[in-house]
Amino acid sequence: MQLIPAIDLLDGKVVRLLQGRYEDVTVYAEDPLGEALRFEEEGARRLHVVDLDGARSGVPAHAALVRSIVERTGLEVQVGGGIRSRAQAEAWLEAGARRVVVGTAALVSPAEIEALCRAHPGRVIVAVDARDGIVATDGWQLSSGIAAVDLAVQVDGWGVDGILFTDIARDGTRAGPALEATASLQAAVTAEVIASGGVGSLADLNALKARGIRAAVAGRAVYERTLSVREACLLGET
């Protein structure tokens, strides 16, 4: 089990949204680089960075900040939020991101994102964000009408490095991950499914591990210290 701490960026600050609502935001830090350095010191190997301004507008808004994290840490940084085209994804890869996370684009421009996956094996993650099993798009503001498992199976055929599955109703709540839905998704695909949404404790990570899930993203819990990055990383070594 690998914990991937999350840094969500809004107006240059580290924040968390509750269930994806921009009007329900909590600011946790003014120094995103400092948080990234802390996570690295505590044993994290990967970092999940989300450009929330970009997710809402479709235009990346924190390129310089993300570049500084890439350049000043040894973390494998995966970047998402507002990546709506192959060109935008490749710009992040050229800037040093180890992986890019695309969401809406996988539905809007599937041929383009499939080509991106095949051109950059091991470096593309597709986000499958769902409410009641249905994929949400455009920063979680719209419903696609497409079942999460159907999208996951489709992108799995493209050779994605991973599928980031978020149960939006649990995001930012620390109420526990969607165990059954996440495990069912993993059973349907060969790519690694990364759990997201509701992860709040070591017990949650152990529960995911028991269901065959090998990685999880956590945000609010690591800032409110209900989940220790150091202890979670030690768990990952066992």
Backbone torsions as a table, in degrees:
resi	resn	phi	psi	omega
1	MET	NA	124.1	179.4
2	GLN	-113.9	122.6	174.9
3	LEU	-85.8	132.2	176.5
4	ILE	-117.0	102.0	178.3
5	PRO	-62.8	149.3	-178.0
6	ALA	-113.1	139.0	170.1
7	ILE	-120.3	109.7	177.4
8	ASP	-97.8	125.0	-173.4
9	LEU	-105.3	127.8	174.8
10	LEU	-141.9	120.0	-177.4
11	ASP	54.7	35.3	176.3
12	GLY	79.9	4.0	-177.9
13	LYS	-113.4	159.0	175.4
14	VAL	-86.1	119.4	-175.5
15	VAL	-135.2	171.1	166.5
16	ARG	-134.8	138.2	173.2
17	LEU	-97.7	150.4	175.0
18	LEU	-94.3	115.7	179.6
19	GLN	54.4	34.5	175.0
20	GLY	76.3	9.9	-177.1
21	ARG	-89.1	119.2	-177.9
22	TYR	-67.6	-22.3	178.6
23	GLU	-82.3	-6.1	-178.7
24	ASP	-120.6	74.5	-171.3
25	VAL	-115.7	141.6	173.8
26	THR	-119.7	127.9	177.6
27	VAL	-90.7	126.0	-178.3
28	TYR	-106.9	-25.1	-178.6
29	ALA	-159.9	150.7	178.0
30	GLU	-96.8	-9.4	-173.7
31	ASP	-124.1	87.1	-178.8
32	PRO	-59.1	-39.2	179.1
33	LEU	-62.2	-41.2	178.1
34	GLY	-60.1	-39.6	177.8
35	GLU	-66.5	-40.7	178.4
36	ALA	-62.1	-42.9	178.6
37	LEU	-64.1	-37.6	177.7
38	ARG	-63.6	-46.2	179.9
39	PHE	-60.8	-41.1	179.3
40	GLU	-63.2	-43.6	-179.7
41	GLU	-63.1	-30.5	-179.1
42	GLU	-84.6	0.4	172.1
43	GLY	112.6	-2.9	179.3
44	ALA	-65.9	145.0	176.5
45	ARG	-109.3	-24.1	179.7
46	ARG	-123.4	157.5	178.3
47	LEU	-139.5	134.1	179.8
48	HIS	-104.0	114.7	-177.9
49	VAL	-113.8	128.9	179.9
50	VAL	-120.9	125.0	174.8
51	ASP	-88.4	93.8	-176.2
52	LEU	-68.4	-34.3	175.3
53	ASP	-61.8	-42.7	178.8
54	GLY	-66.9	-36.8	179.3
55	ALA	-61.9	-35.8	-178.1
56	ARG	-79.1	-38.1	-173.8
57	SER	-98.2	-21.8	-174.6
58	GLY	83.7	3.6	-179.8
59	VAL	-121.1	116.4	-179.9
60	PRO	-53.3	136.9	-173.3
61	ALA	-123.2	-6.6	-174.7
62	HIS	-130.1	37.4	-174.9
63	ALA	-60.5	-45.8	-177.5
64	ALA	-64.8	-39.6	-179.4
65	LEU	-66.6	-44.9	178.5
66	VAL	-64.6	-39.9	179.0
67	ARG	-61.0	-37.9	179.3
68	SER	-66.3	-35.6	177.4
69	ILE	-66.6	-43.2	179.3
70	VAL	-61.1	-43.9	-173.5
71	GLU	-77.1	-27.2	-172.0
72	ARG	-107.6	4.3	173.5
73	THR	-129.6	166.9	174.4
74	GLY	-100.4	14.4	-178.3
75	LEU	-72.9	146.9	170.2
76	GLU	-82.5	106.1	-174.1
77	VAL	-93.4	126.9	172.1
78	GLN	-109.9	129.4	-171.8
79	VAL	-116.0	134.4	175.5
80	GLY	-140.6	170.8	179.6
81	GLY	106.8	106.9	176.3
82	GLY	78.3	12.6	178.3
83	ILE	-88.3	97.3	-172.1
84	ARG	-109.2	3.6	-178.7
85	SER	-151.4	163.5	176.5
86	ARG	-62.5	-38.6	-178.6
87	ALA	-62.2	-42.9	178.7
88	GLN	-65.0	-41.1	179.4
89	ALA	-62.5	-45.5	-177.7
90	GLU	-69.4	-26.7	175.2
91	ALA	-64.2	-40.4	177.4
92	TRP	-66.8	-40.9	178.8
93	LEU	-62.8	-41.3	178.3
94	GLU	-66.9	-26.8	179.0
95	ALA	-79.2	-6.1	175.6
96	GLY	114.6	-3.8	177.2
97	ALA	-63.2	137.4	178.9
98	ARG	-74.4	-35.8	179.2
99	ARG	-141.1	154.6	172.4
100	VAL	-116.7	148.5	-179.8
101	VAL	-116.0	117.5	179.2
102	VAL	-113.9	145.7	-179.3
103	GLY	-126.5	-83.4	-178.3
104	THR	-52.6	-39.3	-176.6
105	ALA	-61.0	-29.5	179.6
106	ALA	-64.3	-26.5	177.2
107	LEU	-90.5	-41.0	-175.6
108	VAL	-76.5	-39.1	-175.9
109	SER	-131.8	63.5	-174.3
110	PRO	-59.9	-39.8	-179.0
111	ALA	-63.7	-38.8	-179.7
112	GLU	-67.3	-41.6	-179.2
113	ILE	-74.2	-33.7	173.6
114	GLU	-61.1	-42.8	178.1
115	ALA	-63.3	-37.8	177.3
116	LEU	-61.4	-45.0	179.8
117	CYS	-61.5	-41.9	-177.0
118	ARG	-74.5	-28.0	178.8
119	ALA	-78.9	-24.6	-176.7
120	HIS	-131.6	68.0	-178.4
121	PRO	-59.9	138.2	178.9
122	GLY	79.8	7.2	-174.5
123	ARG	-128.9	6.9	-179.0
124	VAL	-124.2	127.8	173.8
125	ILE	-115.0	136.5	174.8
126	VAL	-104.8	127.9	177.8
127	ALA	-86.1	126.0	174.6
128	VAL	-113.7	99.4	-175.8
129	ASP	-105.0	122.7	-170.6
130	ALA	-131.0	142.7	166.7
131	ARG	-113.5	121.8	-179.4
132	ASP	52.3	38.1	175.5
133	GLY	83.2	0.1	-178.4
134	ILE	-110.3	133.7	-175.6
135	VAL	-68.4	131.8	173.7
136	ALA	-103.1	149.0	-176.1
137	THR	-130.2	178.2	174.4
138	ASP	53.2	58.1	-179.2
139	GLY	66.1	30.4	178.0
140	TRP	71.0	15.5	-175.8
141	GLN	-89.5	-20.3	-176.9
142	LEU	-125.9	154.4	175.5
143	SER	-102.2	134.3	-177.9
144	SER	-86.3	-22.3	-174.5
145	GLY	79.8	5.3	-177.4
146	ILE	-105.5	134.1	-180.0
147	ALA	-67.0	140.5	-178.6
148	ALA	-58.0	-41.7	-177.8
149	VAL	-66.3	-33.5	179.1
150	ASP	-66.4	-42.5	177.9
151	LEU	-66.4	-41.2	-179.4
152	ALA	-60.7	-44.4	179.6
153	VAL	-65.0	-39.6	179.6
154	GLN	-62.1	-50.1	-175.9
155	VAL	-72.7	-25.9	175.9
156	ASP	-58.8	-35.5	178.2
157	GLY	-70.1	-13.8	178.3
158	TRP	-84.8	-9.3	-178.2
159	GLY	84.9	31.9	179.4
160	VAL	-62.5	151.6	177.4
161	ASP	-73.1	-33.3	-179.8
162	GLY	-163.2	164.6	175.9
163	ILE	-122.6	116.8	179.7
164	LEU	-90.8	108.0	-175.6
165	PHE	-102.6	118.6	179.0
166	THR	-117.2	125.0	169.8
167	ASP	-87.5	104.2	-171.1
168	ILE	-59.6	-34.8	-178.2
169	ALA	-63.5	-22.2	-178.5
170	ARG	-99.3	-11.9	-173.4
171	ASP	-61.9	128.3	178.1
172	GLY	76.2	8.7	-175.1
173	THR	-100.8	-22.9	-173.3
174	ARG	60.9	24.6	-177.7
175	ALA	-84.9	3.6	-177.4
176	GLY	100.7	147.1	-178.9
177	PRO	-73.3	163.8	177.2
178	ALA	-81.9	82.8	-172.0
179	LEU	-59.0	-51.1	-175.0
180	GLU	-65.1	-45.6	-178.9
181	ALA	-65.1	-40.1	-179.7
182	THR	-67.8	-44.0	179.0
183	ALA	-64.8	-38.4	178.7
184	SER	-64.8	-39.0	178.7
185	LEU	-65.5	-43.8	179.0
186	GLN	-60.9	-36.8	179.9
187	ALA	-67.1	-21.9	-176.2
188	ALA	-90.5	-11.3	-174.8
189	VAL	-133.1	165.4	176.0
190	THR	-97.6	-25.4	178.6
191	ALA	-66.5	155.8	176.5
192	GLU	-67.5	128.0	173.3
193	VAL	-94.2	126.2	179.0
194	ILE	-101.9	121.1	-178.5
195	ALA	-77.0	141.1	177.8
196	SER	-149.5	143.2	178.9
197	GLY	102.3	109.3	174.1
198	GLY	89.4	-5.2	-179.2
199	VAL	-68.2	118.1	-173.1
200	GLY	-133.4	-2.0	-175.2
201	SER	-159.7	168.5	174.1
202	LEU	-63.2	-33.0	178.1
203	ALA	-61.3	-38.3	177.7
204	ASP	-63.4	-42.2	179.2
205	LEU	-64.6	-41.1	178.1
206	ASN	-64.4	-37.8	179.2
207	ALA	-65.2	-41.3	176.6
208	LEU	-64.1	-45.2	180.0
209	LYS	-58.1	-40.5	-179.9
210	ALA	-64.8	-23.9	179.3
211	ARG	-96.0	9.7	174.9
212	GLY	89.9	10.8	178.1
213	ILE	-89.7	131.4	-170.3
214	ARG	-106.4	-6.1	-178.7
215	ALA	-152.7	149.7	179.8
216	ALA	-148.7	143.3	175.3
217	VAL	-99.3	137.7	176.0
218	ALA	-138.5	140.8	179.8
219	GLY	-123.2	-77.9	-175.1
220	ARG	-52.5	-42.2	-176.2
221	ALA	-62.7	-34.6	-179.1
222	VAL	-78.6	-22.1	177.0
223	TYR	-84.2	-33.5	178.8
224	GLU	-90.2	2.8	172.2
225	ARG	63.2	27.3	170.4
226	THR	-84.8	-12.8	176.8
227	LEU	-131.7	118.1	-179.6
228	SER	-84.6	122.4	177.4
229	VAL	-61.1	-42.1	-179.1
230	ARG	-61.0	-46.8	-179.5
231	GLU	-67.8	-37.5	179.2
232	ALA	-65.5	-38.5	179.2
233	CYS	-67.7	-35.8	175.2
234	LEU	-65.3	-37.5	176.2
235	LEU	-59.3	-39.8	-178.3
236	GLY	-65.3	-18.5	-179.0
237	GLU	-89.5	-6.0	-177.7
238	THR	-99.2	NA	NA
